[in-house]
Amino acid sequence: MTSGIQKMQTPPVVSPEAWEAAREQLLVKEKALTHARDAMAAERRRMPWMAVEKPYVFEGPSGKRSLHELFDGRRQLIVYRAFYEPGVFGWPEHACRGCSMVADQVAHLSHLNARDTTLVFVSRAPQADIASLQKRTGWGHIPWFTVTDSFDADFDVGEWHGTNVFIRDGDRIFRTYFVKSRGDEQMGGTWNYLDITPLGRQEVWEDSPEGYPQTPPYKWWNWHDSYTPEAVPDKKWVEVSDAGEAAFRKDHSR
């Protein structure tokens, strides 16, 4: 194939049968990668915890908030430090281009919330600029706070970007995981976020330490506007998901 004066070394064009054989061959490696990713998430759930002893204060739309308050009553907290502050290319109309791509990819937060997990963004930018940015870009669904102290420096994101994960036990807070650089580029989807948390997806198939909260897969899934506290799975959805899971397992047992 050619495009203008550029030439591409493209793969061969083959028959449907040869194409399917090639896909099946690659699928073996893709499944191995999925299993390796699951194993890595299981290791994350066994990482040691680090106690957070220092008090941190953030500025939000309605005033000052402590790190504990950023949890919004939930057990787990994911904090993405977005690079948005004076000096950033595009300021104040834009945040860092990479951080902006992360923000564009963030899925509906109700699914994380249903797994007792809160996601927030924090930056050095004042709240007025953050509010203006959110309004212009459509990121108003992401809770976004201003760093007012050494939080970012203390947790390895003094510059650029990074994702820290915390869990709380009552008033005690622990740091459980951190990822940055290319590790951040996969963030945005519900599953990728849950896989870096200490409790994981909280589904029965996961390899988690004894006593961790786990429920059957599919059953807790819901429309983003239909999650309610302490709700039991809808009977019809249980039937549909059971049938779908059975068909899936039958297909993958061949």
N, C-alpha and C positions, 0 to 999 in steps of 0.2 A: 504494500500500500504506500501511496505517496500523498503528501500534503504540501503543496507549493514545492519548494526545493528540498524539503526535509524528507528523509526516508526512515521508515521504522522497520526494525527486524521483527516482524510479527510471527506468532506461532502458525503452524500449518492449519489449513482448513481440512476437516475430516468428516467422515460419515456420522450420522446420529449414533450408531452403535459404538464407533471408536470414541466419540465424544463422551458417551455415558461411561465407557470403561475407564477413561481418563478421570472423570469426575469421581467414580467409585474408588479409584486408587488414591486420589488426593483426600477423599473423605476419611480414609483410615488415619491419615496424619492429622486431619482437623479434629477428629474425635480424641486422639491422643493429646492434642493441645488443650481441648476442653477439660479432659481429666486432669491434666497437669495444672491447669488454672484452678480447678476445684481443690486440688491438693495444696496449692499455694495459699488459697483462702483459708483452708483448715489450719495451716501453719500460722497464719496471721491471728487466728482465734486463740492460739496458744502462746502468742508473744507476751512477755512480761509487761506489767503495767507500771507507769511512772506517776507517782502522786504529784498533783499540782498544788503546791503550798502557797504560792504567791497570789494575792488578789489582783484581778485585772478588771479594768473598767472600760466600757465601750459607750459610744454615743449612738443613740438610735433615733428614729423619728419621733418618739415620745419621751426622750430624755436618756439619762444614764442607765446602763445595764451592766450587771456583773457577768462573768463567764457562766456562773450557775444559772443566771436568768436567760442566757442564750439558749439553754436546753429547752426552754418553753414547756417545762414540766415533763419532758420525755427523758428516757434513760440514756440515749446516745446522741452525740453531737458531732457533726462534720463541719469543719471550718475551713473555707477556701479563702486564702489571702489573695485578693485580686489586686493587681498592680494598677492602681488608679489614684493619682496624687499629682500635685504640681511637679512639673519636670518630665512627666510621661509624654511621649510623642502623641500629639492630638489633644492634649489637655486644653480646656476642660470638657470639650465636646465628646471626647472618646477616652476609653480606658485602653490599656495595652491591647494590641490586636489579638495576641494569643489568649489573654484572659477574657476578652470579649467573645472569642469563639467558644470558650468553655461555658460562658453565661448563655450563649445562644443554644447550647446543647442540653441544658438542664431540663430534665423531664418534670412532669407534674409532681409537685412535692407531696401530694396526699398519699402517694404509694409508700414513700419513705416514712411519712408520719404514721402510717398504719403499722409499721414495724418498729414503733417506739423510737424513731430516729428523726432528728432535726438537722437540716442543712442551712447554713448561713454563709454569706460572703462578708469579708471585712476588708477595709482599705484605709489608707491614710487620708483620703479625701474628706472634706467637711460634708455633713449631712445634706446641706443645700445642693451641693454639686452632685451627690449620689442620687438624690431625688430627681434632679433634672435629667440625669443620665438614664435612670430607670424609666422615666416618662417617655423619653424620646425613643428608647430602644425596645420598650415592651418588657423590661425585666422587673416589673413591679411585683411579680410573684415571688421574687427571691428576697428574703430578709437580708438587709445589707447594713452593716454597722461600721462606725468609724473607730479605728484604733487610736487610743489616747495615751498609751503608755508603751512599755517594752514588750508587749505580747508577741508581736511579729518577730522581733529579734530573739526573744527567748525560745521561740519554737521554730527556728531555722528558716524563717521567711522574712528576714530583715529587708530584703529587696526581692523584686520579681514576684514569683507566685509559689504556692505550695498548699497542700491539703493536710490538715491535722485532724485526727480523730480522738474523741474523748468519750468516756463513760462515767456516769456518776452513781454513787451508792449513798443515797441520802444527800448530805451536804458535801461529801467527799467527792473529788473529781480526779480522774486518772487519764493520763495520755496513753493511748494504746497503739497508735500507728501514725506514720507520716510518709508522704510521697510528694515528689516534685519533679521538675524537668519533664522528660518524656513520659514519666509515669502519670502525669496529670492529663495527658492528651486523650486518654480513654474515659475520663470522667464525664459525667452528665447523665448517663442512664441509671435507672433505679438499681439494676442488678450490680453494676460496677461499684456503685456507692455502697450497697449492702455488703459486697464482698470484701471491703476494706474495714468493716466495722468489727468490733470484738464479738458480737453476737451473730454476725453473718446474716443470711437470708431467713434464718430461724425456721427452716423446714426440715422435716424428719429424715430426709435422705442425706443431709450434710453430716460430715465427720466433725462433730463438736464435742468439747469436754462434757462430762456427765453433769446433768442438772441444768444445762442451757435451755432456754425456751425454744420449743420447736412445735410446729403445727404441720398438718399435711399440705403438700404443695397444691397450688391452684385454688384451694378452698378459701383462702383469705383474700385472694385477688378480687378486685371490685372496680366498678366505674369510679372515676376520680371524684365524682360528686355524691357518691353513695356510701362512703365509709361512715360508720357510726360506732361510737364506743361500745365495747362489750357485745357487739352484734354476732349472732351465730350465722354460719354460712347458709345462704338461701338453698332450700331443698332442691329446687329445679337446677340450680347451678351445680350442686353436688352431683346430681345425676349426669349432667352434661360433661362435667370435668372428669368424672369417673370413666365415662365411655371414651372420652378423648384420650385419657391416659392409658387405658387398656389397648386402644388401637395403636397408640404410639409405641407401647412396649412390644406389641405383637409384630409391628413393622420392623423394629430394631432388633428383634430376636432372630431374624433370618440369617 
